[in-house]
Amino acid sequence: MVKVNGPMLSFDASGTIAKTATFSKWKGRNYVRQRVIPANPKSDLQVSVRAALKFLAQAWAGVDSTPKGSWSDLADASQISNFNAYSRKNLQRWREFQAPSQTYPAAETGNQPVATLASAIGGAAHIDLTFTVTTLNDVWGVMIFRSPTGTFDTSRANCIAILEVDSTGTLTYTDSDLPAGTYYYDARFFTKEGALGDEQGEVSATAT
């Protein structure tokens, strides 16, 4: 990325020229970068990162004011918002296959829920997963993992979704747009303080 003072024909140019250079603005600074087209916009890791981003964005609204305030010093140091500090740090944690945390720094404590990945039921191009949550304890969310083969290890690369667990404990997930075949799933819960729980144990089903 190259910062510029007066990009291409205007002081606030944006867009792409000749499918080569892209002009835009970030934090009030104009810049130009090479236009890049992802070779595979739905790679396993890209799906995983999007799952983390979606979870963080949606879950922030439900975080209490005290844990939200814990991000202030980190945010002030980079001159960004508390939400951006929370998102950036938790994405860094995700790159290390660590669970997100509502607070900074992550204490990685808290009691995992009493819960199970109860079943997987296949249908036309989809599979429905159902969880049974008996006791919430300090749970914040659950990571869902998928593999085309059984007896697999959970990892960031095979995480397809991260869901928030609400106060009702009702939790289902539909894995859609699946080619016909058998798929294997596992799940791991995590606490509000960023402690990642054990694998739940695999379930499988067939999409038709």
C-alpha positions as CSV (number, residue, x, y, z in Angstrom):
1,M,0.0,0.0,0.0
2,V,1.3,3.4,-0.9
3,K,0.0,6.6,0.7
4,V,-0.6,9.5,-1.7
5,N,-1.4,13.2,-1.3
6,G,-3.4,13.9,-4.5
7,P,-4.3,10.6,-6.2
8,M,-5.1,10.4,-9.9
9,L,-7.0,13.5,-11.1
10,S,-8.6,14.4,-7.7
11,F,-7.8,14.7,-4.0
12,D,-10.2,11.9,-3.1
13,A,-10.1,9.4,-5.9
14,S,-11.5,5.9,-5.3
15,G,-11.9,2.8,-7.4
16,T,-9.7,0.7,-9.7
17,I,-7.9,1.9,-12.9
18,A,-7.2,-0.6,-15.7
19,K,-7.7,-3.6,-13.4
20,T,-4.3,-2.7,-12.0
21,A,-4.3,-0.1,-9.2
22,T,-7.0,0.6,-6.6
23,F,-7.3,4.0,-5.0
24,S,-9.1,4.5,-1.7
25,K,-9.0,6.2,1.7
26,W,-8.3,4.7,5.2
27,K,-8.4,6.7,8.4
28,G,-8.4,9.9,6.4
29,R,-5.3,9.0,4.4
30,N,-5.4,8.5,0.6
31,Y,-3.6,5.4,-0.6
32,V,-3.1,3.3,-3.7
33,R,-2.5,-0.5,-3.9
34,Q,-2.2,-3.2,-6.4
35,R,-5.5,-4.8,-7.3
36,V,-5.6,-8.4,-6.1
37,I,-8.1,-11.0,-7.1
38,P,-8.2,-14.0,-4.6
39,A,-7.5,-17.3,-6.3
40,N,-10.1,-19.0,-4.2
41,P,-12.4,-16.7,-2.3
42,K,-13.9,-19.7,-0.5
43,S,-10.8,-21.4,0.8
44,D,-11.0,-23.2,4.1
45,L,-9.0,-20.4,5.9
46,Q,-11.1,-17.6,4.3
47,V,-14.3,-19.3,5.5
48,S,-12.8,-19.6,8.9
49,V,-11.8,-15.9,9.1
50,R,-15.2,-14.8,7.8
51,A,-16.8,-16.9,10.5
52,A,-14.7,-15.2,13.2
53,L,-15.4,-11.7,11.8
54,K,-19.2,-12.4,11.7
55,F,-19.2,-13.7,15.2
56,L,-17.2,-10.7,16.6
57,A,-19.4,-8.2,14.9
58,Q,-22.7,-9.7,15.9
59,A,-21.6,-10.5,19.5
60,W,-20.3,-7.1,20.4
61,A,-23.7,-5.6,20.9
62,G,-24.4,-8.1,23.7
63,V,-21.2,-7.5,25.6
64,D,-21.7,-5.7,28.9
65,S,-20.3,-2.2,29.4
66,T,-17.5,-3.3,31.9
67,P,-15.8,-5.8,29.5
68,K,-16.3,-3.3,26.6
69,G,-14.5,-0.7,28.7
70,S,-11.5,-3.1,29.2
71,W,-10.5,-2.4,25.6
72,S,-10.1,1.4,26.1
73,D,-6.3,1.5,26.8
74,L,-5.6,-0.8,23.8
75,A,-7.9,1.3,21.6
76,D,-6.4,4.6,22.8
77,A,-2.8,3.3,22.1
78,S,-3.7,2.8,18.4
79,Q,-6.2,5.7,18.2
80,I,-9.1,3.3,17.2
81,S,-12.5,2.5,18.7
82,N,-13.0,-0.1,21.5
83,F,-14.8,-2.3,18.9
84,N,-11.9,-2.2,16.5
85,A,-9.4,-3.0,19.3
86,Y,-11.6,-5.9,20.3
87,S,-11.9,-7.2,16.7
88,R,-8.2,-6.8,15.9
89,K,-7.0,-8.5,19.0
90,N,-9.5,-11.4,18.8
91,L,-8.6,-12.0,15.2
92,Q,-4.9,-12.2,16.3
93,R,-6.0,-14.8,18.9
94,W,-7.9,-16.7,16.2
95,R,-4.8,-16.9,14.0
96,E,-3.3,-18.8,17.0
97,F,-6.4,-20.9,17.2
98,Q,-7.4,-19.3,20.5
99,A,-11.0,-18.5,21.5
100,P,-12.2,-14.9,21.4
101,S,-12.6,-13.0,24.7
102,Q,-15.0,-10.3,25.8
103,T,-12.3,-8.7,27.9
104,Y,-8.7,-7.5,27.5
105,P,-6.5,-9.1,28.3
106,A,-8.1,-12.5,28.0
107,A,-8.0,-14.4,31.3
108,E,-8.8,-17.7,29.6
109,T,-10.9,-18.8,32.6
110,G,-14.5,-19.6,33.3
111,N,-16.6,-22.7,33.5
112,Q,-17.6,-24.4,30.3
113,P,-21.3,-25.2,29.8
114,V,-22.9,-28.6,30.3
115,A,-23.7,-29.1,26.7
116,T,-23.5,-31.6,23.8
117,L,-23.5,-31.6,20.0
118,A,-26.6,-33.8,20.0
119,S,-27.3,-34.7,16.4
120,A,-26.8,-34.1,12.7
121,I,-29.7,-34.7,10.2
122,G,-29.2,-34.5,6.5
123,G,-31.5,-33.1,3.8
124,A,-31.4,-31.7,0.3
125,A,-28.1,-29.9,0.0
126,H,-28.0,-29.2,3.8
127,I,-27.4,-30.7,7.2
128,D,-29.0,-29.5,10.4
129,L,-27.1,-29.6,13.7
130,T,-28.8,-29.6,17.1
131,F,-27.1,-28.9,20.4
132,T,-28.4,-29.6,23.9
133,V,-27.4,-27.0,26.4
134,T,-28.3,-28.0,30.0
135,T,-26.3,-25.5,32.0
136,L,-24.9,-22.3,30.5
137,N,-22.2,-21.4,33.2
138,D,-19.8,-18.9,31.6
139,V,-20.3,-19.9,28.0
140,W,-20.1,-17.2,25.2
141,G,-20.1,-19.2,22.0
142,V,-19.4,-22.4,20.1
143,M,-17.2,-23.2,17.2
144,I,-18.4,-25.7,14.6
145,F,-16.0,-27.8,12.5
146,R,-16.6,-29.9,9.4
147,S,-14.6,-32.6,7.6
148,P,-15.3,-34.9,4.6
149,T,-13.7,-37.7,6.6
150,G,-14.3,-39.0,10.1
151,T,-11.9,-39.0,13.1
152,F,-10.5,-35.6,12.4
153,D,-8.7,-33.0,14.5
154,T,-10.5,-29.6,15.0
155,S,-8.5,-26.7,13.7
156,R,-8.9,-23.1,12.5
157,A,-8.8,-24.4,8.9
158,N,-11.9,-26.6,9.3
159,C,-14.0,-24.2,11.4
160,I,-17.1,-23.3,9.3
161,A,-19.0,-21.2,11.9
162,I,-18.8,-19.6,15.3
163,L,-22.2,-19.0,17.1
164,E,-23.1,-17.1,20.1
165,V,-24.9,-19.0,22.8
166,D,-27.8,-16.9,24.1
167,S,-29.4,-17.0,27.5
168,T,-32.1,-19.5,26.4
169,G,-29.5,-22.1,25.5
170,T,-31.4,-22.9,22.3
171,L,-28.8,-23.7,19.7
172,T,-29.1,-25.0,16.1
173,Y,-27.1,-24.6,12.9
174,T,-27.9,-25.4,9.3
175,D,-24.9,-26.1,7.0
176,S,-26.2,-25.3,3.6
177,D,-25.3,-25.4,-0.1
178,L,-23.6,-28.7,0.3
179,P,-22.8,-31.1,-2.5
180,A,-24.3,-34.5,-2.0
181,G,-22.2,-36.6,0.4
182,T,-21.5,-37.5,4.0
183,Y,-20.0,-34.9,6.3
184,Y,-18.6,-35.1,9.8
185,Y,-18.9,-32.4,12.4
186,D,-17.5,-31.6,15.8
187,A,-17.8,-28.6,18.1
188,R,-16.0,-26.7,20.9
189,F,-17.6,-24.3,23.3
190,F,-15.7,-21.3,24.8
191,T,-16.2,-18.9,27.7
192,K,-16.6,-15.2,27.8
193,E,-13.0,-15.0,29.1
194,G,-11.6,-16.8,26.1
195,A,-11.1,-20.4,27.5
196,L,-11.6,-23.0,24.7
197,G,-13.4,-26.2,25.7
198,D,-12.8,-29.7,24.6
199,E,-14.0,-31.3,21.4
200,Q,-17.6,-32.5,21.8
201,G,-17.3,-35.7,19.8
202,E,-18.1,-36.3,16.1
203,V,-21.6,-36.6,14.6
204,S,-22.3,-37.2,10.9
205,A,-25.0,-37.0,8.3
206,T,-25.6,-37.2,4.6
207,A,-26.7,-34.3,2.4
208,T,-28.7,-35.4,-0.7
